[in-house]
Amino acid sequence: MHTEMEAARRGRILLVTDASNDKRGPLREGLEQDGHEVVTVGPGAPALAAIGARAPDCALVDFHHAGADSANFCRAIRGNPANASTPIIVLSDARDVASFDRAMRAGADDFIAKPVAKGELTSRIGWAIAAQRLRVQLSAHLEFAKNQRDALTRAQLERDELAAFIVHDLKTPVHAIDLYAQVILRTHALAPAIIESAEHIRSEARALSRMIMNLLDVSLGAESGVRPARVDVELRPLIDEVLESLSMKARTLGVTFEVRLETARIDADPHLLRRIIDNLVGNALRYAPKGSRISVSSARSGGNIELRVSDAGEGVPQAMKEKIFERYAQLEDATHSGATNRGLGLAFCKLAAEAHGGSIWVEGAEPGSVFCVSLPSGDKPS
């Protein structure tokens, strides 16, 4: 900083305006002794012509008592794009607040009351030029940051637009696959292998539909928000419906389900709640060892209802217990040949739980993990 200041104080072009030629001479001599190139003119048209012919590094403007011309000169400098950034230091005969305010309104960068000490003037010129240099650099950095921000915003909007198109275009064929699988299952006298294959098709079609909806909600939900339509929900039928839809995959993996409900009802959006449980149980199936059990339970905790889905897998590493609910978080899938789970199910669960005014977290079990969702019970104060 001191090096920049010293450079700013030496070898600069200074424009000095003063109504009195007698005053310009000594001021010029002192500045030239410091190594500056000085152009001295009277205020008004001559000064504007001079500043237009050769852009100075700093303008020293005499602001005498009848300073209308000087104020207009300052405004003219600021109004010309070629010179708008030129530092302006006002030298004033007056030592009052009104003169200072008038100079600042006219566009001055600094104000010095006469008489002016040579050392102070030299220092103030250096500061004015250095400050202007920093403003130019900062402006360039701000422009770069703005361009980067605009590019990021555009990329995010394009991503969300793409997600919406993908969801719209994929929902119809996935729904058709599920419908055709149902038609096959309604056909009589089918071989057991065909029935099993049709059930697998239905199970995978539902899983794909769940993934598509998670993509849409997680991509757009954080910006537009998820608004639950709360009603009184009976938990057992809803949970049974979810477990039935996942029963084929559970049988294939040799996993059984257990349901333990201490609280039978909850005030929630049934569609969002079904998808929360569906994602959590589906996630547990991904990590549950063959022959193990997945438990779904509910209990009251203060003014909330806690839903818990537990599995007997290898558990979630401590370092991932917060990150796992972020979009695109990755966790190695130890039960599926080292594959990587790139799903958005847990991110959706967090979004939906918080939309209800609740929360979600994961606890360690021995063995496995317990995913806990806490939602307001909806009970009215007695």
SELO-481130 format. One record per residue (C-alpha): residue number from 1; z, y, x negated; residue in one letter. Coordinates in Angstrom, 1 decimal. Layout:
N
+-----+--------+--------+--------+------+
|  nr |     zz |     yy |     xx | rest |
+-----+--------+--------+--------+------+
| NUM |      Z |      Y |      X |    a |
...
+-----+--------+--------+--------+------+
//
This chain:
382
+-----+--------+--------+--------+------+
|  nr |     zz |     yy |     xx | rest |
+-----+--------+--------+--------+------+
|   1 |    0.0 |    0.0 |    0.0 |    m |
|   2 |    0.8 |    2.4 |   -2.8 |    h |
|   3 |   -2.5 |    1.6 |   -4.5 |    t |
|   4 |   -4.4 |    2.4 |   -1.3 |    e |
|   5 |   -2.4 |    5.6 |   -1.0 |    m |
|   6 |   -3.3 |    6.7 |   -4.6 |    e |
|   7 |   -6.9 |    5.9 |   -4.0 |    a |
|   8 |   -6.9 |    7.9 |   -0.8 |    a |
|   9 |   -5.5 |   10.9 |   -2.7 |    r |
|  10 |   -8.2 |   11.0 |   -5.3 |    r |
|  11 |  -11.9 |   11.7 |   -5.3 |    g |
|  12 |  -12.3 |   12.4 |   -1.6 |    r |
|  13 |  -14.6 |   14.9 |    0.3 |    i |
|  14 |  -12.4 |   17.4 |    2.1 |    l |
|  15 |  -13.7 |   19.9 |    4.7 |    l |
|  16 |  -11.4 |   23.0 |    4.8 |    v |
|  17 |  -11.8 |   25.5 |    7.6 |    t |
|  18 |  -10.0 |   28.8 |    7.7 |    d |
|  19 |  -10.7 |   32.1 |    9.4 |    a |
|  20 |  -10.0 |   34.0 |    6.1 |    s |
|  21 |  -12.1 |   33.5 |    3.0 |    n |
|  22 |   -9.2 |   34.8 |    0.9 |    d |
|  23 |   -7.1 |   31.9 |    2.0 |    k |
|  24 |   -9.7 |   29.2 |    1.5 |    r |
|  25 |  -10.1 |   30.1 |   -2.2 |    g |
|  26 |   -6.6 |   29.2 |   -3.5 |    p |
|  27 |   -6.4 |   26.1 |   -1.2 |    l |
|  28 |   -9.7 |   24.9 |   -2.5 |    r |
|  29 |   -8.6 |   25.4 |   -6.1 |    e |
|  30 |   -5.4 |   23.4 |   -5.7 |    g |
|  31 |   -7.2 |   20.5 |   -4.0 |    l |
|  32 |  -10.0 |   20.4 |   -6.6 |    e |
|  33 |   -7.3 |   20.2 |   -9.3 |    q |
|  34 |   -6.3 |   16.9 |   -7.7 |    d |
|  35 |   -9.8 |   15.5 |   -8.1 |    g |
|  36 |  -11.1 |   16.2 |   -4.5 |    h |
|  37 |  -14.5 |   17.5 |   -3.7 |    e |
|  38 |  -13.9 |   20.4 |   -1.3 |    v |
|  39 |  -16.2 |   22.1 |    1.2 |    v |
|  40 |  -14.8 |   25.3 |    2.6 |    t |
|  41 |  -16.3 |   26.9 |    5.7 |    v |
|  42 |  -15.2 |   29.1 |    8.6 |    g |
|  43 |  -14.3 |   27.4 |   11.9 |    p |
|  44 |  -16.9 |   26.9 |   14.7 |    g |
|  45 |  -20.6 |   26.4 |   14.2 |    a |
|  46 |  -20.6 |   26.6 |   10.3 |    p |
|  47 |  -17.9 |   23.9 |   10.2 |    a |
|  48 |  -19.7 |   21.7 |   12.6 |    l |
|  49 |  -22.9 |   22.1 |   10.7 |    a |
|  50 |  -21.1 |   21.2 |    7.5 |    a |
|  51 |  -19.4 |   18.1 |    8.9 |    i |
|  52 |  -22.7 |   17.0 |   10.4 |    g |
|  53 |  -24.5 |   17.3 |    7.1 |    a |
|  54 |  -22.0 |   15.5 |    5.0 |    r |
|  55 |  -19.2 |   13.5 |    6.7 |    a |
|  56 |  -15.9 |   14.4 |    5.0 |    p |
|  57 |  -13.0 |   12.0 |    4.4 |    d |
|  58 |  -10.6 |   14.5 |    6.0 |    c |
|  59 |  -10.8 |   17.9 |    7.8 |    a |
|  60 |   -8.2 |   20.6 |    7.2 |    l |
|  61 |   -8.4 |   23.0 |   10.2 |    v |
|  62 |   -6.7 |   26.4 |   10.3 |    d |
|  63 |   -4.9 |   26.7 |   13.6 |    f |
|  64 |   -4.1 |   30.4 |   13.8 |    h |
|  65 |   -2.4 |   32.1 |   16.8 |    h |
|  66 |   -5.7 |   32.8 |   18.6 |    a |
|  67 |   -6.6 |   29.2 |   18.0 |    g |
|  68 |   -9.1 |   28.5 |   20.8 |    a |
|  69 |  -12.0 |   28.2 |   18.4 |    d |
|  70 |  -10.1 |   25.9 |   16.1 |    s |
|  71 |   -9.0 |   23.7 |   19.1 |    a |
|  72 |  -12.6 |   23.5 |   20.3 |    n |
|  73 |  -13.7 |   22.6 |   16.8 |    f |
|  74 |  -11.2 |   19.7 |   16.8 |    c |
|  75 |  -12.5 |   18.5 |   20.2 |    r |
|  76 |  -16.1 |   18.8 |   18.9 |    a |
|  77 |  -15.3 |   16.5 |   16.0 |    i |
|  78 |  -13.7 |   14.0 |   18.3 |    r |
|  79 |  -16.6 |   14.2 |   20.8 |    g |
|  80 |  -19.2 |   13.4 |   18.2 |    n |
|  81 |  -19.4 |    9.5 |   17.7 |    p |
|  82 |  -20.5 |   10.0 |   14.1 |    a |
|  83 |  -17.4 |   11.9 |   13.2 |    n |
|  84 |  -14.9 |   10.8 |   15.9 |    a |
|  85 |  -12.8 |    8.9 |   13.4 |    s |
|  86 |  -12.5 |   11.7 |   10.8 |    t |
|  87 |   -8.8 |   12.4 |   10.1 |    p |
|  88 |   -7.9 |   16.0 |   11.2 |    i |
|  89 |   -4.9 |   17.9 |    9.7 |    i |
|  90 |   -4.0 |   21.2 |   11.3 |    v |
|  91 |   -2.6 |   24.0 |    9.2 |    l |
|  92 |   -0.8 |   26.4 |   11.5 |    s |
|  93 |    0.6 |   29.9 |   11.1 |    d |
|  94 |    2.9 |   29.1 |   14.1 |    a |
|  95 |    6.0 |   27.0 |   13.8 |    r |
|  96 |    6.6 |   26.1 |   17.5 |    d |
|  97 |    6.3 |   23.1 |   19.8 |    v |
|  98 |    3.6 |   24.7 |   21.9 |    a |
|  99 |    1.3 |   25.0 |   18.9 |    s |
| 100 |    2.0 |   21.4 |   17.9 |    f |
| 101 |    1.3 |   20.1 |   21.4 |    d |
| 102 |   -2.0 |   22.2 |   21.5 |    r |
| 103 |   -3.1 |   20.7 |   18.2 |    a |
| 104 |   -2.3 |   17.1 |   19.3 |    m |
| 105 |   -4.1 |   17.6 |   22.6 |    r |
| 106 |   -7.2 |   18.9 |   20.7 |    a |
| 107 |   -7.3 |   15.6 |   18.7 |    g |
| 108 |   -5.4 |   16.4 |   15.5 |    a |
| 109 |   -3.8 |   13.5 |   13.5 |    d |
| 110 |   -1.2 |   15.7 |   11.7 |    d |
| 111 |    0.3 |   19.2 |   11.9 |    f |
| 112 |    1.6 |   21.2 |    9.0 |    i |
| 113 |    3.2 |   24.6 |    9.4 |    a |
| 114 |    2.4 |   27.3 |    6.8 |    k |
| 115 |    3.2 |   28.0 |    4.0 |    p |
| 116 |    2.0 |   24.7 |    2.7 |    v |
| 117 |    3.5 |   23.2 |   -0.4 |    a |
| 118 |    0.8 |   21.6 |   -2.6 |    k |
| 119 |    2.7 |   18.3 |   -3.1 |    g |
| 120 |    3.3 |   17.9 |    0.6 |    e |
| 121 |   -0.4 |   18.7 |    1.5 |    l |
| 122 |   -1.6 |   16.2 |   -1.0 |    t |
| 123 |    0.7 |   13.5 |    0.3 |    s |
| 124 |   -0.3 |   14.2 |    4.0 |    r |
| 125 |   -4.0 |   14.1 |    3.1 |    i |
| 126 |   -3.4 |   10.7 |    1.4 |    g |
| 127 |   -1.5 |    9.4 |    4.4 |    w |
| 128 |   -4.2 |   10.6 |    6.9 |    a |
| 129 |   -7.0 |    9.0 |    5.0 |    i |
| 130 |   -5.1 |    5.7 |    4.4 |    a |
| 131 |   -4.1 |    5.6 |    8.1 |    a |
| 132 |   -7.7 |    6.1 |    9.2 |    q |
| 133 |   -8.8 |    3.3 |    6.9 |    r |
| 134 |   -6.1 |    1.0 |    8.4 |    l |
| 135 |   -7.3 |    2.0 |   11.9 |    r |
| 136 |  -10.9 |    1.0 |   11.0 |    v |
| 137 |   -9.7 |   -2.3 |    9.6 |    q |
| 138 |   -7.5 |   -3.0 |   12.6 |    l |
| 139 |  -10.3 |   -2.1 |   15.0 |    s |
| 140 |  -12.5 |   -4.7 |   13.3 |    a |
| 141 |   -9.8 |   -7.3 |   13.5 |    h |
| 142 |   -9.2 |   -6.4 |   17.2 |    l |
| 143 |  -12.9 |   -6.8 |   17.9 |    e |
| 144 |  -13.0 |  -10.1 |   16.2 |    f |
| 145 |   -9.9 |  -11.3 |   18.1 |    a |
| 146 |  -11.5 |  -10.1 |   21.4 |    k |
| 147 |  -14.7 |  -12.0 |   20.6 |    n |
| 148 |  -12.7 |  -15.1 |   19.9 |    q |
| 149 |  -10.7 |  -14.7 |   23.1 |    r |
| 150 |  -13.9 |  -14.2 |   25.1 |    d |
| 151 |  -15.4 |  -17.3 |   23.6 |    a |
| 152 |  -12.3 |  -19.4 |   24.4 |    l |
| 153 |  -12.2 |  -18.1 |   28.0 |    t |
| 154 |  -15.8 |  -19.0 |   28.4 |    r |
| 155 |  -15.3 |  -22.5 |   27.0 |    a |
| 156 |  -12.3 |  -23.0 |   29.3 |    q |
| 157 |  -14.3 |  -21.9 |   32.4 |    l |
| 158 |  -17.2 |  -24.1 |   31.4 |    e |
| 159 |  -14.8 |  -27.0 |   31.0 |    r |
| 160 |  -13.3 |  -26.5 |   34.4 |    d |
| 161 |  -16.7 |  -26.1 |   35.9 |    e |
| 162 |  -17.8 |  -29.3 |   34.3 |    l |
| 163 |  -14.7 |  -31.1 |   35.5 |    a |
| 164 |  -15.4 |  -30.0 |   39.1 |    a |
| 165 |  -19.0 |  -31.2 |   38.9 |    f |
| 166 |  -17.9 |  -34.6 |   37.4 |    i |
| 167 |  -15.3 |  -35.2 |   40.1 |    v |
| 168 |  -17.8 |  -34.2 |   42.9 |    h |
| 169 |  -20.5 |  -36.5 |   41.5 |    d |
| 170 |  -18.3 |  -39.5 |   40.8 |    l |
| 171 |  -16.2 |  -39.6 |   43.9 |    k |
| 172 |  -19.1 |  -40.8 |   46.1 |    t |
| 173 |  -20.3 |  -43.8 |   44.1 |    p |
| 174 |  -16.7 |  -44.9 |   43.3 |    v |
| 175 |  -15.9 |  -44.8 |   47.1 |    h |
| 176 |  -19.0 |  -46.8 |   47.8 |    a |
| 177 |  -18.0 |  -49.4 |   45.2 |    i |
| 178 |  -14.7 |  -49.8 |   47.0 |    d |
| 179 |  -16.3 |  -50.1 |   50.4 |    l |
| 180 |  -18.8 |  -52.8 |   49.2 |    y |
| 181 |  -15.9 |  -54.7 |   47.7 |    a |
| 182 |  -14.1 |  -54.6 |   51.1 |    q |
| 183 |  -17.2 |  -55.9 |   52.8 |    v |
| 184 |  -17.3 |  -58.8 |   50.5 |    i |
| 185 |  -13.7 |  -59.6 |   51.1 |    l |
| 186 |  -14.3 |  -59.6 |   54.9 |    r |
| 187 |  -17.0 |  -62.2 |   54.5 |    t |
| 188 |  -15.8 |  -65.7 |   55.6 |    h |
| 189 |  -15.9 |  -68.9 |   53.5 |    a |
| 190 |  -16.1 |  -67.3 |   50.1 |    l |
| 191 |  -15.3 |  -69.2 |   47.0 |    a |
| 192 |  -11.9 |  -68.2 |   45.5 |    p |
| 193 |  -13.6 |  -66.9 |   42.3 |    a |
| 194 |  -15.7 |  -64.5 |   44.4 |    i |
| 195 |  -12.7 |  -63.3 |   46.3 |    i |
| 196 |  -10.8 |  -62.7 |   43.1 |    e |
| 197 |  -13.7 |  -60.8 |   41.6 |    s |
| 198 |  -14.0 |  -58.6 |   44.7 |    a |
| 199 |  -10.3 |  -57.8 |   44.5 |    e |
| 200 |  -10.7 |  -56.9 |   40.9 |    h |
| 201 |  -13.5 |  -54.6 |   41.8 |    i |
| 202 |  -11.4 |  -52.9 |   44.4 |    r |
| 203 |   -8.5 |  -52.5 |   42.0 |    s |
| 204 |  -10.6 |  -51.0 |   39.2 |    e |
| 205 |  -12.4 |  -48.7 |   41.7 |    a |
| 206 |   -9.0 |  -47.4 |   42.9 |    r |
| 207 |   -8.0 |  -46.9 |   39.2 |    a |
| 208 |  -11.2 |  -45.0 |   38.5 |    l |
| 209 |  -10.7 |  -42.8 |   41.6 |    s |
| 210 |   -7.1 |  -42.1 |   40.5 |    r |
| 211 |   -8.4 |  -41.0 |   37.0 |    m |
| 212 |  -11.1 |  -38.8 |   38.6 |    i |
| 213 |   -8.5 |  -37.0 |   40.8 |    m |
| 214 |   -6.1 |  -36.6 |   37.9 |    n |
| 215 |   -8.9 |  -35.0 |   35.9 |    l |
| 216 |   -9.6 |  -32.5 |   38.6 |    l |
| 217 |   -6.0 |  -31.7 |   39.3 |    d |
| 218 |   -4.9 |  -31.4 |   35.7 |    v |
| 219 |   -8.0 |  -29.3 |   34.8 |    s |
| 220 |   -7.6 |  -26.9 |   37.7 |    l |
| 221 |   -4.0 |  -27.3 |   38.8 |    g |
| 222 |   -2.4 |  -25.3 |   36.1 |    a |
| 223 |   -4.5 |  -22.2 |   36.9 |    e |
| 224 |   -4.8 |  -22.5 |   40.7 |    s |
| 225 |   -1.5 |  -24.3 |   41.4 |    g |
| 226 |   -0.7 |  -27.4 |   43.5 |    v |
| 227 |    0.8 |  -26.5 |   46.8 |    r |
| 228 |    2.8 |  -29.4 |   48.4 |    p |
| 229 |    2.7 |  -29.9 |   52.1 |    a |
| 230 |    6.3 |  -31.3 |   52.5 |    r |
| 231 |    7.2 |  -33.6 |   55.3 |    v |
| 232 |    9.9 |  -36.3 |   55.8 |    d |
| 233 |    8.7 |  -39.3 |   53.9 |    v |
| 234 |    9.9 |  -42.8 |   54.2 |    e |
| 235 |    9.9 |  -44.2 |   50.7 |    l |
| 236 |    9.6 |  -48.0 |   51.2 |    r |
| 237 |    6.3 |  -48.1 |   53.1 |    p |
| 238 |    4.8 |  -45.6 |   50.6 |    l |
| 239 |    6.0 |  -47.6 |   47.6 |    i |
| 240 |    4.9 |  -50.9 |   49.1 |    d |
| 241 |    1.4 |  -49.4 |   49.6 |    e |
| 242 |    1.2 |  -48.4 |   46.0 |    v |
| 243 |    2.4 |  -51.8 |   44.7 |    l |
| 244 |    0.0 |  -53.6 |   46.9 |    e |
| 245 |   -2.9 |  -51.6 |   45.5 |    s |
| 246 |   -1.8 |  -52.6 |   42.0 |    l |
| 247 |   -0.9 |  -56.2 |   42.8 |    s |
| 248 |   -4.1 |  -57.7 |   41.5 |    m |
| 249 |   -3.7 |  -56.1 |   38.1 |    k |
| 250 |    0.0 |  -57.1 |   38.0 |    a |
| 251 |   -0.9 |  -60.7 |   38.8 |    r |
| 252 |   -3.5 |  -60.7 |   36.1 |    t |
| 253 |   -1.0 |  -59.4 |   33.6 |    l |
| 254 |    1.8 |  -61.8 |   34.8 |    g |
| 255 |    4.0 |  -58.8 |   35.8 |    v |
| 256 |    6.2 |  -58.7 |   38.9 |    t |
| 257 |    7.6 |  -55.8 |   40.8 |    f |
| 258 |   11.1 |  -55.0 |   42.0 |    e |
| 259 |   12.1 |  -52.3 |   44.4 |    v |
| 260 |   15.7 |  -51.0 |   44.8 |    r |
| 261 |   16.1 |  -48.0 |   47.0 |    l |
| 262 |   19.5 |  -46.4 |   47.5 |    e |
| 263 |   17.9 |  -43.4 |   49.3 |    t |
| 264 |   15.2 |  -44.3 |   51.8 |    a |
| 265 |   13.8 |  -40.9 |   52.6 |    r |
| 266 |   12.7 |  -37.7 |   50.8 |    i |
| 267 |   11.2 |  -34.3 |   51.7 |    d |
| 268 |    7.9 |  -34.3 |   49.9 |    a |
| 269 |    4.1 |  -34.2 |   50.1 |    d |
| 270 |    3.2 |  -37.9 |   50.8 |    p |
| 271 |   -0.2 |  -37.6 |   49.2 |    h |
| 272 |    1.2 |  -36.1 |   45.9 |    l |
| 273 |    4.2 |  -38.4 |   46.0 |    l |
| 274 |    2.0 |  -41.5 |   46.4 |    r |
| 275 |   -0.1 |  -40.4 |   43.4 |    r |
| 276 |    3.0 |  -39.8 |   41.3 |    i |
| 277 |    4.3 |  -43.3 |   41.9 |    i |
| 278 |    0.8 |  -44.8 |   41.5 |    d |
| 279 |    0.4 |  -43.1 |   38.1 |    n |
| 280 |    3.8 |  -44.1 |   36.9 |    l |
| 281 |    3.5 |  -47.7 |   38.0 |    v |
| 282 |    0.0 |  -47.9 |   36.6 |    g |
| 283 |    1.3 |  -46.5 |   33.3 |    n |
| 284 |    4.1 |  -49.0 |   33.3 |    a |
| 285 |    1.5 |  -51.8 |   33.8 |    l |
| 286 |   -0.4 |  -50.7 |   30.8 |    r |
| 287 |    2.7 |  -51.2 |   28.5 |    y |
| 288 |    4.6 |  -54.0 |   30.3 |    a |
| 289 |    4.6 |  -57.3 |   28.4 |    p |
| 290 |    3.3 |  -60.4 |   30.1 |    k |
| 291 |    5.9 |  -62.1 |   32.3 |    g |
| 292 |    8.1 |  -58.9 |   32.5 |    s |
| 293 |    9.2 |  -56.9 |   35.5 |    r |
| 294 |    8.6 |  -53.3 |   36.6 |    i |
| 295 |   11.3 |  -51.7 |   38.7 |    s |
| 296 |   10.9 |  -48.9 |   41.1 |    v |
| 297 |   14.2 |  -47.3 |   42.4 |    s |
| 298 |   15.6 |  -44.3 |   44.1 |    s |
| 299 |   19.0 |  -42.7 |   44.0 |    a |
| 300 |   20.6 |  -39.4 |   45.0 |    r |
| 301 |   21.7 |  -37.1 |   42.2 |    s |
| 302 |   23.4 |  -33.9 |   43.4 |    g |
| 303 |   21.0 |  -32.1 |   45.6 |    g |
| 304 |   18.0 |  -34.1 |   44.3 |    n |
| 305 |   16.5 |  -37.5 |   44.8 |    i |
| 306 |   15.6 |  -39.3 |   41.6 |    e |
| 307 |   12.8 |  -41.8 |   41.5 |    l |
| 308 |   12.8 |  -44.1 |   38.5 |    r |
| 309 |   10.0 |  -46.4 |   37.3 |    v |
| 310 |   11.1 |  -48.7 |   34.4 |    s |
| 311 |    9.3 |  -51.3 |   32.3 |    d |
| 312 |   10.1 |  -53.6 |   29.5 |    a |
| 313 |    7.5 |  -52.4 |   27.0 |    g |
| 314 |    8.0 |  -51.0 |   23.5 |    e |
| 315 |    9.2 |  -47.7 |   24.8 |    g |
| 316 |    8.2 |  -44.1 |   24.0 |    v |
| 317 |    8.9 |  -42.8 |   20.4 |    p |
| 318 |   11.4 |  -40.0 |   20.4 |    q |
| 319 |    8.9 |  -37.6 |   18.9 |    a |
| 320 |    6.6 |  -38.2 |   21.9 |    m |
| 321 |    9.1 |  -37.9 |   24.8 |    k |
| 322 |    8.2 |  -34.2 |   25.4 |    e |
| 323 |    4.5 |  -34.3 |   24.3 |    k |
| 324 |    3.7 |  -37.3 |   26.5 |    i |
| 325 |    3.5 |  -35.1 |   29.6 |    f |
| 326 |    1.0 |  -32.7 |   28.0 |    e |
| 327 |   -2.7 |  -32.9 |   28.8 |    r |
| 328 |   -4.6 |  -35.3 |   26.6 |    y |
| 329 |   -1.5 |  -36.5 |   24.8 |    a |
| 330 |   -2.2 |  -39.8 |   23.1 |    q |
| 331 |    0.1 |  -42.8 |   22.6 |    l |
| 332 |   -0.9 |  -46.0 |   20.9 |    e |
| 333 |   -1.2 |  -48.8 |   23.4 |    d |
| 334 |    0.5 |  -51.8 |   21.7 |    a |
| 335 |   -0.2 |  -54.3 |   24.6 |    t |
| 336 |   -4.0 |  -53.7 |   24.6 |    h |
| 337 |   -5.2 |  -54.4 |   21.1 |    s |
| 338 |   -4.2 |  -51.1 |   19.7 |    g |
| 339 |   -6.2 |  -49.0 |   22.2 |    a |
| 340 |   -5.4 |  -45.4 |   22.7 |    t |
| 341 |   -4.2 |  -44.1 |   26.1 |    n |
| 342 |   -6.1 |  -40.9 |   26.8 |    r |
| 343 |   -5.1 |  -40.7 |   30.5 |    g |
| 344 |   -4.1 |  -37.6 |   32.4 |    l |
| 345 |   -1.7 |  -39.5 |   34.7 |    g |
| 346 |    1.5 |  -38.3 |   33.2 |    l |
| 347 |    0.2 |  -34.7 |   33.0 |    a |
| 348 |   -0.6 |  -34.8 |   36.7 |    f |
| 349 |    2.9 |  -36.3 |   37.5 |    c |
| 350 |    4.5 |  -33.3 |   35.7 |    k |
| 351 |    2.3 |  -30.9 |   37.5 |    l |
| 352 |    3.0 |  -32.4 |   40.9 |    a |
| 353 |    6.8 |  -32.7 |   40.3 |    a |
| 354 |    7.1 |  -29.1 |   39.2 |    e |
| 355 |    5.1 |  -28.0 |   42.2 |    a |
| 356 |    7.8 |  -29.6 |   44.4 |    h |
| 357 |   10.4 |  -27.6 |   42.4 |    g |
| 358 |   11.4 |  -30.8 |   40.5 |    g |
| 359 |   11.1 |  -32.2 |   37.0 |    s |
| 360 |   10.1 |  -35.3 |   35.1 |    i |
| 361 |   11.3 |  -36.9 |   31.9 |    w |
| 362 |   11.4 |  -40.2 |   30.1 |    v |
| 363 |   14.5 |  -42.2 |   29.0 |    e |
| 364 |   14.8 |  -45.0 |   26.6 |    g |
| 365 |   15.7 |  -48.5 |   27.8 |    a |
| 366 |   16.5 |  -51.7 |   26.0 |    e |
| 367 |   13.8 |  -52.7 |   26.0 |    p |
| 368 |   11.2 |  -50.4 |   27.5 |    g |
| 369 |   11.1 |  -46.9 |   29.1 |    s |
| 370 |   12.3 |  -45.4 |   32.3 |    v |
| 371 |   10.2 |  -42.5 |   33.8 |    f |
| 372 |   12.4 |  -40.3 |   36.0 |    c |
| 373 |   11.2 |  -37.9 |   38.6 |    v |
| 374 |   13.8 |  -35.6 |   40.2 |    s |
| 375 |   12.7 |  -33.8 |   43.4 |    l |
| 376 |   14.8 |  -31.6 |   45.8 |    p |
| 377 |   16.1 |  -33.8 |   48.6 |    s |
| 378 |   15.2 |  -31.2 |   51.3 |    g |
| 379 |   18.7 |  -31.6 |   52.9 |    d |
| 380 |   19.7 |  -28.4 |   54.8 |    k |
| 381 |   23.2 |  -27.1 |   53.9 |    p |
| 382 |   25.8 |  -28.1 |   56.5 |    s |
+-----+--------+--------+--------+------+
//
